[in-house]
Amino acid sequence: MLTANRDLMHQARESLKGRWGLAVGGNVIYLVLFLAVQYIPKLGWIGGLIIGGPFFLGWSSFFLSLSRNQEAQLSLLFDGFYRFGKALVTYLLMVLFILLWTLLFIIPGIMAYLSYSQTFFILVDNPQMDGREALRKSKIMMTGNRGKLFCLFWRFFGWFLLGILTLGIGFLWIIPYLATTAAKFYDDLKREAIPSVMAGPVSQPVQP
């Protein structure tokens, strides 16, 4: 049985106790560097698209370590660059699939995002895995669980309003809180829902 969302949030707060500074610092570094690349002349949003995958893989590794109460170091934020090609291709495919569904309507786009939401966590745990395989495994893992993740994100709606009311300052803590909770969701789903999904290769090609 999957853990209740409120309990996942409580577990995330427990994992962040005494490490809020590290979590906030890691998130600030990620955001500053990611945004800075997009201000480089002649690169702009293309630069963000190119480094988005490696950065997001490192960001996932960092918060997954925090969530698991492991020794999370800021250097984990750059781990994705050691697998630059795989992270880039995975990210581009993920963006493409979500965009294609969004062109149909906003709801299918949201559903697609939820389906592929576990992809980079899966890559962190399975460095040898192909990006397309990780996308497919995420889609399988999220079958029947997209509503639960959506409700988990919805629980942060009030926190996001607070972040807006504090002129964005509150997001320094809200985003790490959300990221750690999302990592808890992944581990809970991996352990309780369909652990067999993670075993063995997937031979069929990923589809949008």
C-alpha positions in Angstrom: 0.0 0.0 0.0 1.3 3.4 -1.0 2.1 5.9 1.7 -0.4 8.8 2.1 0.7 12.1 0.6 0.6 13.9 3.9 3.0 11.3 5.4 5.3 11.7 2.4 5.4 15.4 3.2 6.1 14.7 6.8 8.9 12.3 5.9 10.4 15.0 3.6 10.5 17.5 6.5 12.2 14.9 8.7 14.8 14.3 6.1 15.4 18.1 5.8 15.8 18.7 9.5 19.3 20.1 10.1 19.9 20.2 6.3 17.7 23.0 5.2 20.7 25.2 4.5 22.2 22.6 2.2 18.9 22.0 0.4 18.3 25.7 -0.1 21.9 26.3 -1.2 21.8 23.5 -3.7 18.6 24.7 -5.2 20.0 28.3 -5.4 23.1 27.1 -7.2 21.0 25.1 -9.6 18.6 28.0 -10.4 21.4 30.6 -10.7 23.5 28.5 -13.1 20.6 27.3 -15.2 19.2 30.9 -15.6 22.7 32.4 -16.2 23.3 30.0 -19.2 20.2 31.4 -20.8 21.5 34.9 -20.7 24.7 34.0 -22.6 24.6 35.9 -25.9 23.5 33.8 -28.9 22.5 30.9 -26.7 19.4 32.0 -24.8 16.7 29.4 -24.3 18.7 27.0 -26.6 21.4 27.0 -24.0 18.9 26.2 -21.3 17.6 23.3 -23.4 21.1 21.9 -23.9 22.1 21.9 -20.3 18.6 21.2 -18.9 19.0 17.5 -19.0 22.4 17.2 -17.3 21.4 19.8 -14.7 18.1 18.1 -14.0 19.8 14.7 -13.6 22.2 16.2 -11.1 19.4 18.0 -9.3 17.5 14.7 -9.1 20.5 13.0 -7.7 21.1 15.7 -5.1 17.5 15.7 -3.7 17.2 11.9 -3.9 20.3 11.7 -1.6 18.7 14.2 0.8 15.5 12.3 0.8 17.3 9.0 1.6 19.2 10.7 4.5 22.5 10.0 2.7 25.5 12.3 2.5 24.2 14.8 -0.1 27.1 16.9 -1.5 26.7 20.0 -3.7 28.9 18.2 -6.3 26.0 15.9 -7.0 24.3 18.8 -8.8 26.9 18.4 -11.6 26.8 14.6 -11.8 24.6 14.8 -14.9 27.4 16.3 -16.9 29.3 13.0 -16.6 26.4 11.5 -18.6 25.8 14.5 -20.7 24.7 12.8 -23.9 22.3 10.5 -22.2 20.8 13.2 -20.0 20.5 15.6 -23.0 18.7 13.0 -25.2 16.4 11.9 -22.4 15.5 15.5 -21.6 14.8 16.4 -25.3 12.6 13.4 -25.7 10.7 14.2 -22.5 10.2 17.8 -23.6 9.1 16.7 -27.0 6.5 14.1 -25.8 5.0 16.6 -23.3 4.9 19.3 -25.9 3.2 17.1 -28.4 0.5 16.1 -25.9 0.1 19.8 -24.8 -0.6 20.8 -28.4 -3.7 18.6 -28.2 -4.9 20.3 -25.0 -3.5 21.4 -21.6 -4.9 18.3 -19.8 -3.1 15.7 -22.0 0.1 17.8 -21.5 -0.3 17.6 -17.7 -1.0 13.9 -17.9 2.2 13.4 -20.0 4.3 15.3 -17.5 3.0 13.2 -14.7 3.7 10.0 -16.7 7.3 10.9 -17.3 7.9 12.6 -13.9 10.0 9.7 -12.5 12.4 9.4 -15.5 15.4 11.2 -14.0 15.0 9.5 -10.6 15.1 6.2 -12.5 18.3 7.3 -14.3 19.9 8.2 -11.0 19.3 4.7 -9.7 20.1 3.0 -13.0 23.1 4.8 -14.6 23.5 2.1 -17.2 19.9 2.5 -18.4 19.0 4.0 -21.8 17.1 7.2 -21.6 14.2 5.9 -23.7 13.9 2.9 -21.4 13.8 5.2 -18.4 11.0 7.2 -20.0 9.0 4.0 -20.6 9.6 2.7 -17.1 8.4 6.0 -15.7 5.3 5.7 -17.8 4.6 2.2 -16.5 5.3 3.1 -12.9 2.9 6.0 -13.1 0.0 4.0 -14.6 -2.8 4.4 -12.0 -0.6 6.7 -9.9 -0.8 10.0 -11.8 -3.8 11.1 -9.8 -1.9 10.6 -6.5 1.1 12.6 -7.7 -1.2 15.4 -9.0 -2.9 15.5 -5.5 0.6 15.6 -3.9 1.5 18.6 -6.0 -1.9 20.2 -5.3 -1.0 20.1 -1.6 1.7 22.6 -2.3 -0.7 25.1 -3.8 -1.0 27.0 -0.6 2.8 27.0 -0.1 3.2 28.4 -3.6 0.7 31.2 -2.8 2.9 32.0 0.2 5.9 32.1 -2.0 4.2 34.6 -4.2 3.2 36.7 -1.2 6.8 36.8 0.0 7.9 38.1 -3.4 9.5 34.8 -4.3 11.7 34.6 -1.2 9.6 31.7 0.2 10.4 29.6 -2.8 13.9 29.2 -1.5 12.5 26.8 1.0 9.3 25.6 -0.9 11.1 24.2 -3.9 13.5 22.0 -1.9 10.6 20.9 0.2 8.7 19.9 -2.9 11.7 18.3 -4.5 12.4 16.1 -1.4 8.8 15.1 -1.2 8.8 14.1 -4.9 11.9 12.0 -4.2 10.0 10.3 -1.3 7.1 9.7 -3.7 9.5 8.0 -6.2 11.0 5.7 -3.5 7.6 4.8 -2.2 6.3 4.0 -5.6 9.4 2.0 -6.5 9.2 0.0 -3.3 5.5 -0.5 -2.9 3.7 -0.2 -6.2 5.4 -2.2 -8.9 9.0 -3.0 -7.9 9.1 -5.6 -10.7 9.1 -2.7 -13.2 12.7 -1.9 -12.4 13.9 -5.4 -13.2 15.0 -6.4 -16.7 15.3 -4.4 -19.9 12.4 -3.0 -21.8 12.6 -4.1 -25.5 9.8 -2.0 -26.9 10.5 1.5 -28.0 9.1 4.4 -26.0 6.1 6.2 -27.5 4.6 9.6 -26.6 
